[in-house]
Every structure is written in C-alpha cells, then in structure tokens.
C-alpha cells in the first residue's frame, strides 16, 4: 500500500484494532468457562471478530499481522462450542495478541509494524491451528468433506438469493436452505464431527429467521455469513493440517457478510463517529476559554453596574445644582443645565435597559457554555474498563511464565474518567501489576507453607472520590519488607547505614518510588527490566496526582494512585506570596488557616506546624517555588496565614501571605523550555486578563515531606553545614537558602546544642548567630577553635551587630567570616560559603 495512504488510515486502524484485540482476548479467556447456553453464539461472534481483524490487516497490506491473525482464526476453527479449548490454545492466542499490540504501538511511533518472533508465535499456534491430540482427531468418511463442501456452496448460493431484491418465493428459498443445513447437520452427527454439526445448526437457525424481510433478516444474514466462513474452514481442515492459502468464501457471500454486518455494526456507526484526540483537545480548550470568557463578562457587568451607580450620583448632583440655580434666579444657564439633566436622565434609562439585557444574555451564554462544556467533557470520558480489561491478558501470560496461580479481580470498570488519564496510566498500571505478580505474591509452595490459599489474589479497582478518583492495586502476598528496602538502599550506596536506620517503616517503603530503585539484583522482564516504581510516581505527578503505599507483613501490599477525574478546567485557589499571585488546584487544598507562633517548631530536626494536634511539615511557599526567601509574619510574633495541601494521604503546611480569591482556571502548557520546572503545572489567564502560574501540588508535597535525599552511588557527598541560631524563622531561612544551593544543612538552637551536634555529625562549616542563650556565637567559636578535632572547621558569624568593635571581636575569637543578617538575602552568605568551603574540602 502507498505509505501516504497507510499513514492517513493508520489512526483509524490502530484505534479499531486495539478495541478488537481487547474483545478477542476477553472472549478467548471466556472459552475456558466450559459449557453454557450461549457458548455456540459466543464462539461464532469471536470467530467473526477475528475474521474482521484479518480482513482489516490484509486491506492495509500488513502481512505479519494478517498471517498471525489467520493462524488464530484457524486455531479457533478447531474449537467446538461448549467444550474447553485444546491445551495451549488460550496461552498461544494471548501471546499473539500481545505481539500484535506491540506491533501497533510500533506503527504509532512511525516504525514498521512488524511482529517480533513471528515464526515462534505461528509455531505455538500450530501454523494455522493448535494441534489436537492424536486420539482426539476425528475419523471421517472419505466422501464427507467433498459432500459437505458441495452442500456449503448451495447454502452460500441460497444466502445470496435471499439477500437479493425482488425474490418471489422467499419462504420456499428459506426452507430449502433450512433443509440443506439440516442434511449437513445430520451427516456431521453421523460422522462424529461436533464442530461442523454445531456450525450447521447455527446456519439452520439463521436461515429460519430470514423468512420475514427487514432488519431481523439483515442481522440473521450477517450471522449466517460468518458461520459459513467458519464452516468452510472447518470442512477443509478435516483432511489438511496446514492450508497453503487462507480459505475464503465466494465473493458474493463475503460481500454480503460485510454489508450485512452493518446490521449491528453499521447501526452503531450511524450513531457514533471517531474523532481525533487532538481535535477534542482543541475543542476542550476553546470551550474552557468560553467559560473563562463568561467570568470576564461577569467582571465587566460588575464594572457596568458601578458605572451606572456613578451616573446616578452624578445625576443627583446635577439636579441639586439645577434647584440651587433656580432659587438664585437662574437665567439662561438654568435652561442649559436642565437640558443637560434631561439628557443624562435619558442616558441613565438607556444604561439600565442595557444592563438588564446584558445580564439576561450573560445568563443565557453561561447556560449554553455550561451545557457545551459538560457535553464535551463527556466526550472525553471513557470507561475505566479500557485500561482494566487488558490486564486480564497480562496476568494470564505472566502467571504462566512465573508458575504462579493468581486470581485477578477487577472493579470499577464502569467509572468514566478522562481519556488522557487512561492513555497515560496504562503503562504505570501495568508496571504495578507486574510488580505485584513478581515481587508481591508468593509461589504456590510458599503460600501453602505460610498457611495461605494456593491461589493468590490480585485486585485492581477504580474508586470515584468526588472530583478525584483512586486507582488501587492490591495483592495478598508477603507484604513489602522495610528491612529489605533499607538493606537494598545501603547496598546500592543510596544511603548510609545510619541514615537508613533513622527512617520509619513508611519512609523506607516510599524509597521504592525513587529513580532506579529495585530490590532485584538482576534485571528481569517481569517487573520492568530493572526500572523502579519511579515511573508510577512520575506519571501520577504529571497528571496532577500522587501515589501512596501501604502494607502489612504477611498479608499484602496496596498501591493507591490519587488522580483528578478530569484534566481540563479546574477550580483554582489564588494565593499571594510576596508580590506574586499563584494558582493552586482547589481540590488539593484542605484548608486555609492562621498559625500562631507557638504552633510552629522543630521536631527531630524538621520544622513542623501543629494542626489539630497533628504535626505536619511546614514550608514557606516562596521557598518551595524557588523565589527569594521572604520574611514571615511569625518573625514579628504575628499569626501566619497558611494553607494545608493534601494528596494521596500526604499532607503539608505552606506559609502564604494571603488569599486573593477562587475562580475557574484553564491550565495551559508552558512549552518544552519550562518542562524542567517541576513545581509548575502550567499557567492560566484570569478573568481580569492577568496571567498566573499554576503550581503542581504533588511536587510541592513531595519536596516538603521528603524524609531523605537519595544520592547516587558515584555521587560525592554534599558538604554538611551547621546553622546555629536561637530564632526559628532565621534558622529556617538560612537552612532553606543553603539547601537550595545544594548543601546539606543541620540546625541547632544555641551554642551548647551545636557543640553536641559537631561531636556526633561531621560538618564542613558552621554558620552561627552571635547572641544566643547558654552559649553565644563568640563562645562557640572559641570552643571550636580550642578543640583539636574541630579547629579546622570554617566559622561564619551572622548577626545583626554591625559595629567595627563587634566585627573585630568576632574575628579575634577565630571566625573566618562576619556577615550582617540583612546581607543574607542579597546572596552574600552563599558567596562567603563558596569562598571558605574549597579550602576546607
């Protein structure tokens, strides 16, 4: 096929093929359920879906896919309705479907959609069918195949006649075909060919439904055409193990099948149409801008009302002036003033009328915009089953490779979520499932020894939670081992033993989300080829969500991905930090509050805020987003405005200067040049026309609550700096400034505490205040210089004392640098640190 034509048709083919692969995979696994009343119809529908996929691949010249689907079709032709399929057929078919899906993904990337390991896959399918056990192959009379094919040709001719317009004796033609099908059924029963017997029975029932013309006859014709195609394959396979060419029905019946399959499929196509995702994205953006435009119109309406009120006031003043002028005699000026008053009164009435019309039209526009917005959002919403159903095939394949017995339970497939979330979340969800099967659920013998059921339980469910949703992956395996995670972090050089020992079990568990972290010593295909679960956290953050983990030893592990329900417009909280106004998605803001100075303190070396008897990490928003450190109200003993952010069970408090308001925002991408700024989710245009940055709440929470900073095994350890100051906010400000510059910082509240830290923790520099309780900065400097083990450490005195006498006293005590606190914000502290540290390294 012409490459240009293939490129133009590829998006439609790829989308339809993925749906067909999902349908085929689910139906193939359903064959193992055994007998049922609908078994025959389900098998026929499955074969028809496979035949349709083969035709689509052939029409585009995709030889690999066509050949593999043809092999699947031949394998299914040997399946008998109501009987368990031959051993190996389901596994071979699922592997083939996965290979086709991989080829489709390769075609999406602009590569050749070739199927890897095609020969091996074909061999697994028996190159046209899975081999039946020798004893199971039916022995048929020599004439059965020949007579059966002759009867089949007559049935095909009958179907063509019944689908032709102007048929005189319709009832006679129908019952002639029914008789032929009955003869074939009886012959197959005598020969013991159950597959042919079942297909002949379906053909007979289909012809019986064609006596009355209409929609029912069209649907029956579609079913008959598919059954006849399968019947030909079944008859030809009785004497040929591998056919050189695919068996096809005569041209007319095939055409009839395609047109008649319009019975159901064409009706659906009349009601639905495929739309490019890019087109939907563009429409969604325009509709969100329409909603934002409505907010701007409301602002202008408010300004219009204010202008009308000012007009009323001006009119009153003019009328008073006219009255006063009339009392004083007036003259010609009075008449001119009265004429002006009349004109203003007319303008006032017109303004009132226009104001009512604008308000009414604005309400109508708001209603239309909201309806269009809801309808368009509904277009973007798809059932979660689109990402859940393919997991059945994955679990089946992996369990066969790992030798584990696992039951997959899926829930929430009918929950409708944004299509973009489904597309992006498929790979991370697959990675979590692989991780649960490989790392989480034990082997059968291990489960039995632990007193568990031999069959493991894996649950994947989608739970709606208001404006957000949770995707939960839970297993009943051995549970995550914090001890194993700590040992792995130390062994890989990511943490020292002392740092690992300080971590709580939950902090240690979250190390699995760090880049490259894996407890596997060898790269395995099952759990992502050595790639850690950081892909899950990265994807969740990109989708403005978060991921959490919980576990219980011996009972299992649960991963929860918290995500927004939609990614289009959102309600944003506008807050001010310094002179900047930023927006934060409102669903991530738990509350806005005022903190007293007594509510903020240091716990285990971390600055924490007390919120309803719970201690949460405390962080100035200005520092979190990379702005210069701004003074906090806490420094002057005043209450501090703060907001509590929460996502996925993680909470933190951020200091802000005030709340500006709340409004609908449309988050727009900032382009590639800003992708490296992790705390920015995008930008939004407010109703007054101003542009504000939209913060990424998950990234803010991750930075604020990170218990430890991992380092690569080859990375040189960062210099440790001890900051000593009795003022909490000053201590915190210098700590934040140095950490942003890349230094590791420990803090102390006075000189005595600082000396204790220096004896336990190696530090390469000390930055100390002068005036402190117990031991001041001068005393600390002298004690350090008198200690042979510490005397080499550079010391910077940072104080508000700025007289030449104080500077001289500090330098005389042994300080290497002297800095006034007001110079800290100007960058001089970092300059001085960089000057002194190389000499001590």
N, C-alpha and C positions, 0 to 999 in steps of 0.2 A: 504494500500500500504506500501511496505517496506520503512521505514523512510529514508534510504540511497538513494533509487531511487527518493523519493519525493524531497529530498534536491538537487539532481542533476538536476531535471526537474523544480524546483521551479523558478529560474530566468527567464526561457523562458515563463513559465505560467504566472508569475506576469507581465512581460512586455506586453504580448499579452492581458491579461485581462484588464489592465489599458487602452489600446487602445480601446478595446471593450466597456468598461464602458463609455468612453468619447463619442464614436459613438452612443451608445444606449441612453445616456442622451440627447444628441443633437436631436436625431431623435424623442424621446418621446415628448420633448417640441415642436417639429415641428408638432405633431399631432393636436395641438390646433389651427393651422392656418386655419383649415377648409378644404373645397373642393379645389382640384387642379387636373390638368390633370394627374400628376404623383402620386397622393395620393395612389392609389392601389399598384403601384410598390414600393413606399417608405415604406408602411406598410409591404409588403411582405419581403423587404430587412431587415427591423427592426426585424421582427419575426425570420428570418433566422439567424441574428446576435445573438439574444437571445438564439435560439436553439443551436447554435455552442458553446456559453459560457456554457450552461448547460452541453453539452457533455464533454467539457474540464474539468469542475469541477468533473463530475461523473467519468471520467477516472482516476483522481488522488485520488478519494475517499474522496473528500471534501464535506461531506454530508450537512453541513449548507448552503454552497454557492449553491450547487445543488438544495436543497429544495427551497431556496428563488428565484433562477432564474426560477425554474419550476413554482412557483406561478406567477411571472411576465409574463411568457410565456402564462399561462392560462388566465391571465387578458387581455393580448393583443389579444387573440383568440376571445374575445367578442367585439373587436373593428371593426367597419365597415369602409371600405375605403371611404374617402371623408366626413366622419361625425366626429363631435367633440367627443372626447372620453368621457366616463361616468365621472361624478363628482368624484373627489378624486383619479382617477387612476394615473394622472401625479404626484401628490404630493407623493402618496404612492410608486410609482416606483422610484422617485428620492431619497426618504429616503432609500429605499432598496439598490440602487446603492451606496449611501454614506456608508452604513453599510458594503457592500461587499468590498469597497475600504479600509475601516478601517481594515477589516479582512486581506486583502492582506498586508497592512502595518505591521500588527502584525506578519504575516508569514515572512516578510522580516527581522524582528528582531529576528527570530528564535523561536517565540512562536507559539502556536496552532492557526491556522487561523479560530477561531470560530467567528460566527456572534452574536453580542450583541443584546438583545431584539428580538430574532428571532420570538418568539410567537406573539409579538405585531406587528412586521412587516408583518407576514403572515396574521394576522387578518385584518390589514389595506388593504391588497390585496384581502381579501375575501377568503383566503386559497385556492388559485387556480384561483382567478379571482375576480375583483371588482363586487359587486352585482349591477346588472342593476335594475333600478326602476321597481316595480312590474308591473306597467302599460306598461312598455316597453318590457317585456319578450314576445317573440313571441309564439303564439299558433300554434302548428304544428300537422299535422295528425299523428296518431299513427304509420302508416306504413312508414312515410317519412324517419325517422332515419335508419330503417332497410334496405330499398331500397337504400338509399344514401350510406350506408356503403358497400353494395354489389357492387354498381357502382364504388365506390372508389377502391375496391380490383381489379376490372377489369382494372381500369386505372393504378394501380400500376404494374399489370402484363404486360400491354401494354408498360409502360416505360421500364421495364426490358427487353422485347423483342427488343425494339428499341435501347437499349444500348448494345445488344449482337452482336458479329461479325457474318458475313455470313448471314444476313437476306435477304431472297429472295424478298419478296414483301414489300418493305419498304413503298411505297406510300400507299398501302392498309392498312398496320398496322397503319400508321399515321392517315388516315382519319377515321378508325374505332375508334381510341382513341378520335378524334375530335368529332365524333358523340356521344360517351358516355358522354363527358364533356358537350356537348350541351344539352343532355337529363337532366343531373343533374342540369344544369343552369336553364332550363325551369321549372323543378319541384320546385326548390328553389324559383323562381319568383312567381309561383302559391301559394306556402306556405307562401310567405312573409318573407323569411329568406335572408336578404340582404347580410349578411356576407358570407354565403355559395354560394350565387349567384355570388358575386364578385370573390371569390376564384375559382369557376368553370370556370368563364370567363377567368381568368389568365391561368388556366390549358389548356383551349381550345386554347388560343393564343400561348402558349408554344409549344403544340404538332404541331400546324400548321407550326412552324418554324423548325421542325425536318425532313421535307421531304427531304431536301438535307443534306447528311452527311458532317462532317467536324467540324471546330471549332465552327461555329454557332450552330450546333446541340448539341455540348457538353455544351455550355453556356445555351441553352434552357433546356437541361436535368437537369442542376443544378437548374434553376428557377422552373421547374416543381416539382422536388423532394421536394424543400422547401414548395411549395404551397400545395402539397399533405399531408405533415406532418401537416400543419396548418389546412387543410381541415378535416383531421381525428379528430383533436381536436375540431373543430367547430361542427362537426356532433355529437360527443359523448357528448358534453356539452349541447345538446338540451334537454336531459332528466335527466342528472346527474349534480347536483350543484357542488359536490366535488368528484373527482375521487380518488379511493384508490391508484391506481398506475398511473404513468405518461403514457399517451397514446403514443405508438410508432408505427411506420410503420413497415411492414415486413422487414426482414433483408436485402433482396436484394435491394429494393429501397433506404434504408438508406445508404447502401454501395455505391450505385450509386450516391447518393447526395454528399457524402463525396468526392468521387473521381472526380465527375463532378464539385464540387465547385472549384476544381482545375482549371476549365475553366478560371475564372479570378484570383482567389487567387493563384493557382499554378503557373500561368504565372508570377505573381508578385514575388512569392517566388523564381522562377528561376532567377529573376533579382536582388534580394536582399538577404541578409543574416544577421542574428543577430550577433552582435559582442559584447563581454563583454566590459563594460566601463573600467575595469581595463586593458584589452588588449589595448584599444585605448589610455589610459593614458601612458602606457609603450611605445607604438609606437610614440606617440607625443613627449615624452621626447627624444627618440632616434633620431627623425628627427630634433628636435631643437638642439641637440648636433651635428648633422651632419652640420647644418647651422653654429653653433659656430666653428666647425672644419674648415669650409671654411674660416672663419675670421682668424683663426690661420694660415692657409696655406697662406693667403694673407700677413700676417705679415712675415712669413718665406720667401716668394717670395721677399718681400722688402729687407730682410736681404741678400738674394741671390744676388740681384742687387747691393747692397752696396759692397758685397764681389767681384763681378765681376769688379766693378769700381776700387776697391783697386788693383785687379790683373792687370788692365790696367795701373794704375800708377806705379806698381812695374815693369811691362814690359818696360815702357818708361825709367825708371831709369836704368834698366839693359842694354837697348840699348845705352843709353848715355855713360854708363861706358864702353861698348864694343868699342864705337867710340873713346873715350879718350885713351883707352888702345891701340888701333890700331895706333893712332897718335904717341904714345910714344914708339913704337917698338913691343909691344905685347908679342910675344913669344908663348910658349906652353899654357900659361894661357888664351891667347886670344881665342884659338880654343875651350878650355873647356867652356869659357864664352859664345861664340857664340852657342855652342851646347845646353847650358842651356837656352839661349834665345829662341832657336828654340822649345825646349820642352815646355817652358812657353807659347809660342805663340800657340802651339797645344792645350795646356790645355785651353787657352783663347777661342779658336774657339769652343772647346767642351762645355765649360761653356755657351757660347752664344747660342749654339744649344739647350742645356738642358734647358736654361732659357725660350726659346721660347716654347718648348714642355710643360714645367711645366705650363706656363701661359695659353696655349691653353687648356690643360687638366683641369686646375683650373676653367676656364670659363665654360667648359662643366659640371664639377662637380657642380658648382654654379647653373647652369640652371636646372640640374636634381634635386638638393636639393630643389630648389625653387618650382618646379612643384610638387614634392612629398609632400613638406610642405603645399602647397596650397590645394592639394587633401585631405591630412589627416585632415587639419583644416576644410575642407568642410564636412568630415565625422562627425566631432564633432558638426557641426552646425545643429540645428533643428529649425523648425518654431516656433515662439513665441506663436502660437495658442495652443501648447501643454500645456502651463500654463494659457492661457487666456480662452479657451473653458470651462474647468471645473468650472469657476467662474459663468457661467450661471446657473448651477445647484445649486450652493451655494446661489446665490442671490434669486433664486426662493424659496428655502426652508426657508431662513431667513425672507424674506418678508411675507411668510405665517405665521411664528411664531410671528413676530412683528406686524402684521396687517398693514403693510405699502405697498403702491403702488409705485414701483420703476422700472424704465426702465433702463436696462443695455446696454450701447453702448461700443462695443469692436472695437479697431482699431489697425492696425499694426501686425495682426496675421501672415502675410506672411514674416515679418522680421526674418531673420535667425540669431540666436545667439548661443553661446556656450552651449552645453548640460549641463555642470556642473552648469552654471548660472541658467538654467531652473530648475534643480533639487533642488538647494539650495534656490531659490527665491520663490518657490511655497507657502510655509507656511507664510513667511512675507507678500506676496501679498494678500493671503487670509485674514491675520490679518488686513491689511489696508481696505479691502473691508468690513469685519465685523465691523470695527470701523466706517466706513462711514455710514453704514446702521443703526447702533445702536446709535452713538453719533451725526453724521452729519445731515442726512436727517430727517426732522421733520415728525410727524404723519400727516395724511391727514387733520384732522381738524385744526391743527396748520398752515399748509401750506395755506389752504383756508383763514384762518383769516389774514394771512400775505399778502394776495393778490397774492399768487403763484398758479401755476398749481397743482391740487391734486396729480398728478403723479410726483414723484421725478426723477431726472436724475443723474445717476452714470456713469462716463466714465472711462474706463481703456484702455490705449493705450501705444504702444511701438513705440518710435521715434528714428531712427538711427541718430547719430550725429558724422559723421566722423568715427574715431576709437573707439568711445564710443557710448553708447545708453542711452536713458532715459525711465524709466517706470513711467508713470504718472497715479495717481488715483485721480480723481476729482469729487466732488459732488456739487449740487446746494442747499445745506442745509443752516442752520443758520450761518455757519461760526464759526471758533474757537474763543472763548472768552478769551482774555488775562487776563481780570479781574478774570474770574473763575479759570484760571490756577494759578494766583498769590495767590488767596484765598486758593486753594487746597494745594499749597506748604507750606503756612503758617500753615494751619490747620494740616497738617501731620508732622509739625516740621522740614521740609526740609529747610526752610528759615525763617528769622525773618521778621517782617513787614517792617522794614527799608530796609533790603536787597531786598525784593520783590518790594518795591516802586521804587528802583533805576533801575530796569530792564526796558528796552524798550519793546514795544509790541512784537517785533520779538524775543528778548532774552527770554521773558516769554513763547512765543509759543514753542521755542525749548526745554523747560523743559519737554514736553511730551515725549521726547526721553530718559529721564533719567530712570535708572532701577527702576521698581516698581511704577512709577508714573501713577496714574489713577484718573480721576475725579469722578469715581463711588465710592459710599460709600459701596456698596455691590458687592460681586463677581457675575458676570454674565457670562453665557456661550457664549453670542453673541460676546462680544468684547475681548475674550481671557481669560476668567476666572480670571480677575483681573490683568493679565500680561500687562505691559505697552508696548508702542511702541518702547522700547529699543531693542526689538528683531529685528526690522526693521533696526535700525542703526547699531546694532552689525553685522548683516548679510551683510549689504552694505559695512561696513569696512573690513570684512573678504574677500569680493570679490573685494577689492581694489577700492571701490566706496564710495559714500556719499549720504545722504538723506537730502532733503530740504523741507520746508513747506511754503506755502503762503496762505493767507485767506483774505476774505472781509466780514465784518459783514453783515449778512442777505442774502449773495449771494453764499457763499460756501467756501470750503477748497480744496487745492490742495497739494498733496504729490508727490515729484519728486525724484526718485531713479536714481542717475547717476552711470553708471557701464561701465567697459570695454566691448568691443564687444567679445573679446576672452581672455582666461586666460593662454594661452601657452607662447610663446616667446613674448618679447616686446622690444621696443627701449628704452634704458636706458641712462640717463644723469649721467655721472660720475663727482662727485664734491669732493673737498678736504676740510676737516675741521681739522685743526691741522695737524697731521701726518697721519690721517686716510682718506681713499678713500671710498666713499659710492656711491651706485647707487640709482637713483630715476626714476620711470617710466616717460618718456618724455611727455606723454600726460597730466600729472598733472602739468607740468612746463609751466607757461605762458610766462615768460621771465627771462633773466639774466641781471642784471643791476649794475651800480655803484652808490652808495648813498653818497652824501656829508654829512659832519657832521650836516649841517643845515637842512637836510631832516629828521632827527630823533629827536624826542622829546616826552614829556609826555603830554597826553591828558586825562583828567579825571582820573588820577592815573594810566593810562596804557601807556606803551612805544609803540609809533606808528611811522610809516615811511610814508612820503609823496610820493605817486606815482601818477604822473599826476593829481595833485590837489585832490587826494583822500587819506585819512588816513587809513592805514592798520596796523594790529598788527605786531610788529617787535619782532623777537626772534632769538637768536643765535642758529644755527643748533647743535652745540656741546652740548649746554644745553638741547635742545629738545630730544636728543638721549641718555642722561644720561652720557655724557663724562665730565671730569673736565672742569671747566669754562676756556676758552681760551681768551687771550687778543684780542680785536678787533682793526681794523685799525682806527676806529673812535676815539679811546682813544688818538691817537697821532695827530688827526686832519686830517688824510688822508682819501681819499674815501674808502668806504667799498663795497666789492663785495657781492652781494645778489641775491637771486632768489625769484620770486613770484610764489607761488603754488596756484592752484585754482581747486576746485572740487565742483560740485553741488551749485555753486553760492557763496561759501565761499572762501575768499582769505586771504593770509597772506604772510609776507615777512620774509625770513630766511637769516641770515648772514652766509656766507661761506668764505673760504679763497681762492678759485679758482675753475675753471672748468677744469677737466682733459680731457674730450672728450665725445663722444657719440658712442654707439655701441649696436648691438643686444645682449640681455641677455636672459637667460633661468632661471626663478625664481624657485629655489628648496626649498622644505620644510626643516626647521631646526629641525624637530622632536618635540616630546612632551616636552622635557626638556626646550625648548625655547618658548613654546606657551604663557607663561605669559608675554613675552616682546612685548608689544602692538605695539611699533613703528617699529618692524621688520616684513617685509612681507616674508622674506626668504633670500637666498644667491644665488650668481651667480658666475660662473667661466668665467673670461675674456679671451680674445684671447691670452694673454701672460701667461696664466696658473694661475694667481693670483685669489684668492677668495675674493669677496667683499660682504658686507651686502647690501641687498635691503631694502630700507625704505618703510614704509607704509604711503603713502602721506595722506590719510584720517585721520589717527590717529595723524599725525603731525599737521594738520589743526585744528582738534578738540581740541588738547591741547593748541595750540597757541591762538585760538579765543574764548575759553570757557569764558563766561562772569561771571560765578559764580561757585563756587564749592559747590555742594549739600552735605549735611551731613545727616546721618540717624537720626531719632528722638531720638534714645537712645545714640547717639554718643556725647561724651564730646567735647565741642568747643575747637578748636585748639588755643594755645596761640597766641596773636597778638604781633608782634614785629614792632616797628617803626624804619626804616632805614633812617638816615638823612645824606645827602652828596650832595654837590653842583655839583659834576661831574656825569653826566647822566650815563655813562657806568659803573662807580664804583658802583653807587647806584643800577643800574640794575643787576650787577653781584652778589652783596650781596643778593639782593632780590631773584634772581633765586636760589642761593645756599641754602638759608633758606627755600624757598618753596619746593624744592626737598626733604629737610629733614623733611617736614611735618608741617612747621609753616605757619601761616597766616601773611603776610607782608604788611604794608602800608609805603609809602615813602614820604619824604619831601626834598626840595631843600636847606633849611637853617634852622637855629635855630628858627626864628620867625614863619615860617610855621609849624615847628614841634610842637611848643607850642600850636598853634591853633588846630592842629590835636589831641593832647593829651586832650584838653578840650572837644572835641566832641566825640572822639573814645577811649574806654578803651583799654589800651595797657599794656602788662605784662613785656615789656623790651624795652630799647632804645639803638640802636647802631648808634653812631654818629661820623662824621668826626671832626677834630679839627679846621682846617682853613676853614671858610665859610664866605660869605658876611652877612651883617646885624647883625647876632648873631652867634658867633663861638661856638665850642663844649664846651669850658670851661664855657662860659657864659650860654649856655643852661643847662649844668649840675648844675650850681649854682641856676638858676631859678627853675629847677625841685625840687632841694633839699629844696628850700625856700617855695614851695607850699605844704601845708599840705595834699592836696588830691593826690599829685603826688610823694611825697617824698619817698614812699616805692618802687618805680619802679627801678629795677637794670639798671645801665647805663654802656655801654662798649664804650670806646673811641677807634676808629680805625683810625690811622693816619700814615703818612709817617715819622713823627718826632720820633726819636728813642733815644734821649739823656736821661741820668738819670734825668736831670733837668725837661724835659717835662713830664716824667713819674710821677715824684714827684708832679708837678703842677696839673696834671690830677687827681691823687688820692686825693690830698689835696682839690680839688674842690668838691669831693664827688663821683667820678667814682668808680664803683665796679670792673672794669677790664680795661686793657690797652693792645691794640693789634696793632702791626705794619702791614701795609697793605700787605706787601709781605708774611705775615704768613697766610693770609686769605685762599689762595689756598691750603695751606698744611693741612687744616682741623682744625686749631686751633680755628677758630671762632666758629665752631659748638661745639667743646669741651668746650669752655668757656660759650657758651649759655646754654648747658646742665647742667653745674655746677651751674649756677646762677638761672635758672628758677625754679627748685624744691623749693627753699627757698621762692620764691615769689608766688608760686601757692596757 
